[in-house]
Amino acid sequence: MTTLIVLRDGTDEERLGEVVDRLRDAGVPCRSHSATVLSSPSPAARVGAVLAGLPQVAQVSALSGDYPLAARQSAAEGTRVRLGRTLIGGPDVVVIAGPCAVESRDQLLTTAAAVRDAGAQALRAGVFKPRTSPYSFQGLGADGLKLAAEARRETGLPVVSEVLDVRDVELMAGSVDMLQIGARNVQNYPLLREVGASGLPVLLKRGAGTTIDETLMAAEYLLDAGNHQVVLCERGIRSFETGYRFSLDLTAVTVFRERTHLPVIVDPSHAAGRRSRVIPLALAAAAAGADGVIVEVHCDPETARCDAEQALHVADLPALMAGLRPAAAAAGRQLAATPAGASG
């Protein structure tokens, strides 16, 4: 159990010190996370009693996990993460689309142009690929980064790409706009700390076997490293069902929104495992209140070297975007507009 202590905006160092001193004088351990957020392992009732009467204390509340910076109570107004000219976490549902893996210049630029023309807000472009088999295509690496940077210049779309290794964070920082922590690395704590220190926006995917609280504690590593531009991504969890790749846990979208101020998007492609299922799941995610979706799209999916079965064809993008408009409206949202600066 963790107790969260939130101070009022504008609290100065002297008033913060008064809170810390009162807790320590009473034998209550505490940790200061920022100018307005502290936490303690002591029960909330005890912490509240010690701090009673201090006007700078806005709230004292119990958390289900040890993630004071990620907790909704620490930023009740919600966080909006800037990706290029687009905000994730506001009233708009954002679409990120592109190939699972960058395979060639023609493949990426053709797909990127279709993503832009369909009205999506960002380009997915995998250059380092974690594969179950060591013999599978692992991505183009640094050469793929150069192509991603070219696609960004050509289309004006910000690029989202997965980072696998702490040694690649600096390399990727100049070519991409958002670093993705994949499902396999959600509990790779050295990588989380390094990416958190990078200052780039981060897309953090929930692991196939991680709980909601474990995912939020992974986000806490990023936030604790000083990076507050974090977006969570639900991409399906393992279950007993064998009829599809993963069980898309849309309940998690609602629970994340209850427990954290961070935006939450959904990856329907990895859960579906088959392209015919991707659009229905994407629409369900928008209707459930997700802040966006990230989908795999390819100009020739039958020849894709990674996740061919679940990649949408670029010709499917208009149907996806058209369906997302009423789905977003069902949740009281609207589909985001193509960012200014994305050009044909």
WOKAQUI-V735086 format. One record per residue. N is the residue number from 1. OMEGA is omega in whole degrees, -180 to 180 (999 if undefined). BURIAL is # if it has 24 or more other C-alpha atoms within 12 Angstrom, else .. Layout:
n = (N | N)
omega = (OMEGA | OMEGA)
burial = (BURIAL | BURIAL)
This chain:
n = (1 | 2 | 3 | 4 | 5 | 6 | 7 | 8 | 9 | 10 | 11 | 12 | 13 | 14 | 15 | 16 | 17 | 18 | 19 | 20 | 21 | 22 | 23 | 24 | 25 | 26 | 27 | 28 | 29 | 30 | 31 | 32 | 33 | 34 | 35 | 36 | 37 | 38 | 39 | 40 | 41 | 42 | 43 | 44 | 45 | 46 | 47 | 48 | 49 | 50 | 51 | 52 | 53 | 54 | 55 | 56 | 57 | 58 | 59 | 60 | 61 | 62 | 63 | 64 | 65 | 66 | 67 | 68 | 69 | 70 | 71 | 72 | 73 | 74 | 75 | 76 | 77 | 78 | 79 | 80 | 81 | 82 | 83 | 84 | 85 | 86 | 87 | 88 | 89 | 90 | 91 | 92 | 93 | 94 | 95 | 96 | 97 | 98 | 99 | 100 | 101 | 102 | 103 | 104 | 105 | 106 | 107 | 108 | 109 | 110 | 111 | 112 | 113 | 114 | 115 | 116 | 117 | 118 | 119 | 120 | 121 | 122 | 123 | 124 | 125 | 126 | 127 | 128 | 129 | 130 | 131 | 132 | 133 | 134 | 135 | 136 | 137 | 138 | 139 | 140 | 141 | 142 | 143 | 144 | 145 | 146 | 147 | 148 | 149 | 150 | 151 | 152 | 153 | 154 | 155 | 156 | 157 | 158 | 159 | 160 | 161 | 162 | 163 | 164 | 165 | 166 | 167 | 168 | 169 | 170 | 171 | 172 | 173 | 174 | 175 | 176 | 177 | 178 | 179 | 180 | 181 | 182 | 183 | 184 | 185 | 186 | 187 | 188 | 189 | 190 | 191 | 192 | 193 | 194 | 195 | 196 | 197 | 198 | 199 | 200 | 201 | 202 | 203 | 204 | 205 | 206 | 207 | 208 | 209 | 210 | 211 | 212 | 213 | 214 | 215 | 216 | 217 | 218 | 219 | 220 | 221 | 222 | 223 | 224 | 225 | 226 | 227 | 228 | 229 | 230 | 231 | 232 | 233 | 234 | 235 | 236 | 237 | 238 | 239 | 240 | 241 | 242 | 243 | 244 | 245 | 246 | 247 | 248 | 249 | 250 | 251 | 252 | 253 | 254 | 255 | 256 | 257 | 258 | 259 | 260 | 261 | 262 | 263 | 264 | 265 | 266 | 267 | 268 | 269 | 270 | 271 | 272 | 273 | 274 | 275 | 276 | 277 | 278 | 279 | 280 | 281 | 282 | 283 | 284 | 285 | 286 | 287 | 288 | 289 | 290 | 291 | 292 | 293 | 294 | 295 | 296 | 297 | 298 | 299 | 300 | 301 | 302 | 303 | 304 | 305 | 306 | 307 | 308 | 309 | 310 | 311 | 312 | 313 | 314 | 315 | 316 | 317 | 318 | 319 | 320 | 321 | 322 | 323 | 324 | 325 | 326 | 327 | 328 | 329 | 330 | 331 | 332 | 333 | 334 | 335 | 336 | 337 | 338 | 339 | 340 | 341 | 342 | 343 | 344)
omega = (177 | 176 | 180 | 177 | -180 | 178 | -178 | 177 | 179 | 179 | -178 | -176 | 180 | 180 | 175 | 179 | 178 | 178 | -179 | -179 | -178 | 179 | -178 | 176 | 180 | -180 | 180 | 180 | 179 | 176 | 177 | -178 | 179 | -179 | -176 | -178 | 175 | 175 | 179 | 175 | 180 | 180 | -177 | -179 | 179 | 179 | -180 | 180 | -180 | -175 | -178 | 176 | 178 | -174 | -179 | -180 | -179 | -180 | 173 | -176 | 179 | 177 | 178 | -179 | -176 | -179 | -177 | -179 | 180 | -175 | 179 | -177 | -178 | 178 | -171 | -179 | 179 | 180 | 174 | -176 | -179 | 175 | -172 | 178 | -176 | 175 | 175 | -179 | 177 | -178 | -174 | 172 | -173 | 178 | 173 | -175 | 178 | -174 | 173 | -180 | 171 | -175 | -179 | 179 | -179 | -179 | -176 | -177 | 177 | 180 | -179 | 179 | 179 | 178 | 177 | -175 | 179 | 178 | 177 | -174 | -178 | -177 | 170 | -179 | -179 | 179 | 172 | -173 | 173 | -176 | -180 | 178 | 178 | -178 | 179 | 179 | -174 | -178 | -177 | 177 | -176 | 177 | 177 | 177 | 178 | 178 | 178 | 178 | 177 | 178 | 177 | 179 | -176 | -173 | -174 | -180 | 172 | -174 | 175 | -177 | -176 | 174 | -176 | -167 | 179 | -178 | -177 | -175 | -179 | 179 | -176 | -172 | -178 | -174 | -177 | -177 | 178 | 177 | 178 | 169 | -176 | -177 | -179 | -175 | -176 | 177 | 172 | -168 | 174 | 178 | 178 | -180 | -179 | 179 | 177 | -179 | -176 | -177 | 178 | 172 | -174 | 170 | -176 | -180 | 173 | 178 | -180 | -179 | 180 | 178 | 177 | 180 | 177 | 177 | 179 | 176 | 172 | 176 | 180 | 176 | 179 | -179 | -179 | 177 | 176 | -178 | -179 | 179 | -174 | 175 | 177 | 179 | 173 | -176 | 178 | -179 | 177 | 176 | 180 | -175 | 180 | -177 | 178 | -168 | 178 | 176 | -179 | -174 | 180 | 173 | -180 | 179 | -179 | -179 | 175 | -179 | 175 | -170 | -176 | 175 | -178 | 176 | -180 | 174 | -175 | 174 | -179 | -174 | -177 | 177 | -175 | -177 | 180 | -171 | -178 | -178 | -170 | -177 | 177 | 180 | 177 | 179 | 178 | 179 | 179 | 180 | 180 | 176 | 177 | 179 | 179 | 176 | 173 | -174 | 177 | -178 | -177 | 179 | 178 | -170 | -180 | -180 | -177 | -179 | -179 | 175 | -177 | -174 | -174 | -179 | 172 | 170 | 179 | 179 | 179 | -174 | 178 | 179 | 177 | -177 | 179 | 180 | -178 | -178 | 178 | 178 | 177 | 179 | 179 | 179 | -180 | -178 | 174 | 178 | -178 | 177 | 174 | -176 | 176 | -179 | 175 | -170 | 178 | 999)
burial = (. | # | # | # | # | # | # | # | . | . | . | . | . | . | . | # | . | . | # | # | . | . | # | . | . | . | . | # | # | # | # | # | # | # | # | # | # | # | # | # | # | # | # | # | . | . | # | # | . | # | # | . | . | # | . | # | # | # | # | # | # | # | # | # | # | # | # | # | # | # | # | # | # | # | # | . | . | # | # | # | # | # | # | # | . | # | # | # | # | # | # | # | # | # | # | # | # | # | # | # | # | # | # | # | # | . | # | # | # | # | # | # | # | # | # | # | # | # | # | # | # | # | # | # | # | # | # | # | # | # | . | . | . | . | . | . | . | # | # | # | # | # | . | # | # | # | # | # | # | # | # | # | . | # | # | # | # | # | # | # | # | # | # | # | # | # | . | # | # | . | # | # | # | # | # | # | # | # | # | # | # | # | # | # | # | # | # | # | # | . | # | # | # | # | # | # | # | # | # | # | # | # | # | # | # | # | # | # | # | # | # | # | # | # | # | # | # | # | # | # | # | # | # | # | # | # | # | # | # | # | # | # | # | # | # | # | # | . | . | . | . | . | . | # | # | # | # | # | # | # | # | # | # | # | # | # | # | # | # | # | # | # | # | # | # | # | # | # | # | # | # | # | # | # | # | . | # | # | # | # | # | # | # | # | # | # | # | # | # | # | # | # | # | # | # | # | # | # | # | # | # | . | . | # | # | # | # | # | # | # | # | # | # | # | . | # | # | . | . | # | # | . | # | # | # | . | # | # | # | . | # | . | # | # | # | # | # | # | # | . | . | # | . | .)
